Amino acid sequence: MAARILANLIVMGSGVLARAVVRAYRQALANAAKSGVAQETVQNIRRASKVMTDSEARQILGVTEQSSWEEILKKYDNLFEQNAKNGSFYLQSKVHRAKECLEAVHQKKGQGTPDA
């Protein structure tokens, strides 16, 4: 009899706790939507995941701001081939994105890019 009462208390208590957690989560979402925090956070995540800065790209390829486009291409080819043979697809992708980023920077500067 005592075990049955204890089991009922546990089941009822966990039901009450679950409803309270769900209600608190809904309220937190509503508060975030009112203040615009949710949209801003999503936008920041999207921006951060897509944009590579030129300094990050230079660090990945191991070049400086004074490096010529030919030097950048040599580093890119070397790192890309190394990762194609023994490395990971993730690193190979990062190397490729770094080259794309620096290519855009060089085009903006008016230096142009030779055919790659």
Helices and strands as residue ranges (DSSP letters): H 2-35, H 37-50, H 54-61, H 69-85, H 89-108
